């Protein structure tokens, strides 16, 4: 696994924790995290994460920040 993918994996773990701690109540956040997880499963860990994967994670993180702010 390369370093960039390791970073993405760490970000996903934080999103999983947020999902377990009440994020399930927000369907848009839960769907964004689920889509990012599916993309990670299909990802090639020996290469840089795709732009699409990064975009999905960034969307989930943005929704997570909105969840915390409200």
C-alpha positions as a printed Julia matrix, in Angstrom:
70×3 Matrix{Float64}:
   0.0    0.0    0.0
   1.43   3.39  -0.91
   1.47   6.39   1.43
  -1.3    8.32  -0.34
  -3.66   5.36  -0.08
  -2.7    4.95   3.59
  -3.74   8.58   4.2
  -7.08   7.99   2.45
  -7.63   4.89   4.55
  -7.02   6.92   7.73
  -9.52   9.54   6.6
 -12.07   6.79   5.97
 -11.57   5.43   9.48
 -12.42   8.87  10.88
 -15.55   8.96   8.74
 -16.54   5.51  10.01
 -16.23   6.74  13.6
 -18.39   9.78  12.8
 -20.95   7.51  11.16
 -21.09   5.27  14.23
 -21.43   8.28  16.53
 -24.74   9.5   15.17
 -24.01  10.09  11.53
 -26.54   7.43  10.59
 -29.26   9.99  11.36
 -28.11  12.0    8.32
 -28.9    9.94   5.2
 -26.8   12.11   2.86
 -23.72  11.62   5.06
 -24.34   7.88   5.42
 -24.72   7.5    1.64
 -21.55   9.51   0.96
 -19.53   7.36   3.38
 -20.98   4.2    1.83
 -20.08   5.34  -1.7
 -16.53   6.17  -0.58
 -16.19   2.73   1.06
 -17.32   0.99  -2.13
 -14.83   3.01  -4.16
 -12.02   2.11  -1.75
 -12.81  -1.6   -2.1
 -12.39  -1.33  -5.87
  -9.26   0.85  -5.61
  -5.78  -0.33  -6.5
  -3.78   0.09  -3.3
  -0.47   0.07  -5.16
  -1.38   3.28  -7.03
  -2.4    6.79  -6.09
  -6.07   7.13  -5.13
  -8.19   8.2   -8.09
  -9.63  11.69  -8.34
 -13.1   10.19  -8.11
 -12.22   8.42  -4.85
 -10.76  11.58  -3.37
 -13.83  13.56  -4.43
 -16.16  11.06  -2.72
 -14.14  11.21   0.49
 -14.03  15.01   0.41
 -17.81  15.1   -0.09
 -18.33  12.78   2.89
 -15.95  14.89   5.0
 -17.82  18.08   4.05
 -21.14  16.51   5.01
 -19.56  15.31   8.25
 -18.38  18.83   9.06
 -21.89  20.13   8.4
 -23.22  17.44  10.72
 -20.87  18.52  13.53
 -21.59  22.23  12.96
 -25.35  21.8   13.27
